[in-house]
């Protein structure tokens, strides 16, 4: 079993100042930069324990979650480019279905299955999201962003780019080109905070 290794020197090379400029992270870095960074590093260590093949799969579900999130927020805010009620619900139904069923069925026919320990992790991440944004549990929003940021950093540049390309190929007809790009634009600042990967 091969594990991903974002080595200690790579953690030191993460551009924390760049991360601190990301809109959804700003308030937590401003409140206590060192504590928020330490908590992200804690989650980095936890996600580094996961097998690389499982990280490949988790990156796909994360890109799907982000892309779906972009469609849902746009609809709630009544953005000019928001999808119809039916399209927005369909995006939600498909992605939540993947998360609940713990598998991703690709339109091209392949099914991405998750091992039991990864299914458990997916459930924990989902519960953290619900506590943060649905159940209004105090402090859960910060913990969600600590975990979310660590996930992006551990997945890394190449894995995230591969996952985004797959989601574009398989689900562009569901999300539309506009929201595929919105999802990419959400993820890119995290990728840009990573040290360059060796060729």
N, C-alpha and C positions, 0 to 999 in steps of 0.2 A: 504494500500500500504506500503510494507516494503522496506526501503531504506538500502543500504549497509552503513556501518559506519566504515571507517578506522579512528579510534579515534585519537585525538590529540597526545596521548602518543604513539600510533602506528606509526604515522607520524614521531615522534621523534626517534623511533626505526629503521626507515628505514636506511639501511647502505649506506649513501650518498657517502662515499669513494669508496665503491664497485661499485656503479653506475658510478662514475667518471672514472672507469677503462674500462667501456664498449666502444668499439672502436668508435662507431658512436656518442657517447656523449662527448668524451674526449675534443675536441676542445672548446665546449661550456662551460664546467666546468672550463677549463683552462683560458678562456677569462674573466669570472667573475663567480666564483663558487656560491656566495651568490645570485646573480640575477637569475641565471639559476635555482637554487634550489627553489627560491621563485616563479618563474613562473610555475614550475612543481607542487608546492603545490597549486597554484591558480587553475590549471586544475584538481588536485585531488579533490578539493572542488566542482568543477563543475560536475565531473563524479560521485561524491558521491550522487548527487541529483537524480540519475537514479534508478529506481526500480530494485531489485535484479534479477527478472526474465528477464528483458531486458538486464541486464549486462551479464547474462548467454548466451544470444543470441549474443550479441556484441562480447563476447570473442571468439565465434566460427568464426565469420566473420573476426576477427583480426588474428586468427591463419591461416585462409585461405589466407588472404592477405600476411602475412609473408612468408608462404610456397610458394605461387606463386611468391613473390618477389625473393626468393632464386633461383627459376628456371630461372627467367628472367635475373637476374644479371649474373648467371653462363653462360647463352647463350651469353650475350653481351660480356663477358670476354673470350669467347671461352674456358671455362674450360674443362678439359679432360672428366669430367663426365657430361657435359651439355647434355640435352635432344635434340632430333632432332628438326628441325624447326617446324614440324607438332605437336609434343608433346608440345613444348613450347607455340605455339600459342593456342593449346587446353586448356592448363592450364590458360592462360590469358583470353581466351574467357569465360570459365566457371566462373572464379572468378569475372571478370568485369561484367559479366551478373548478378551474384548475387547482386553486389553492385548497379548496375543500376536499376534492378528490385525490389530492397529492399526486397528480400526474398532468402532463401537458400533452394534449392530442393536437398534433400539427395537421393543418389542412391537407398537406401533401401525403399524409397517411402514417407517418412515424409517430410513436407515442414515447414520451420521455417519462420514465418511471423514477421514483425516489425511494431510496432505501429507508427502512424503518427509523433509524436515528435521525435522518434528514427530515422525514415526515414530522417527527416530534419537534425538531427545530423550527420547521415551517409553521407549526401550530403555535409555538411560543412567540415567534415574530409577529404572526397574525394577531395574537392576543395583545401584544404590546401596542400594535397599531390601534386596535379597538379601544384599549385603555386610554391611549393618548388622544384620539380624535373623535371617539364616539362616547366613551364612558366618563371622560373628563377626570381621570385619575390624576391627582396632583403629582407632578414630576415625571409622569409617563412620557410626555412629549419630548423632554430632554433625553430620556433614556432611549426613546425610539430613534432620535437623530444620532445619538452615540453609536447605536447598533448599525443603523443605516449607513453612516459614514464609513464605519469600519468595514462593512460588507463591500462597498465600492472600492475601497483601498486594497482589500485582500483579493478581490476578483482581478483587479489589475487592468491595465490598458488593453492588452491583446484579447483577453477573455471577454471584456465588456464590448469591445468593438465587434467581436465574433457574434456575441449574443444579440447586439443591436442589429447586425446584418441579417441574422436569422429571423428575428421578429419582423423586420421590414419585408423580407421575402415571403414569409408565411401569413402575416397578419395585416399587411397594408390595406387590403380590401375591407377589413374590419374597422381599423382605426382611422383610415385615410392618410394620405401622404403628409398632410399638415400636422397631425398629432404624432405620427412616427417621428417627425422632425422635432416637435415639442419635447417628446420624451428624450430624444438624443441631446437636445440642448440643456435639459435638466441634468443629465449625467456627465456631460463633457467637463464642467468645472471641477468635478471630483477627479476625473482622469488627468486633468492638467496640473493638479496638485501632486501627482505621483512623480517620482524620479523617472528619467527615461529608461526604457527597458533595453537590455542588451540585445543586439541583433542575433 
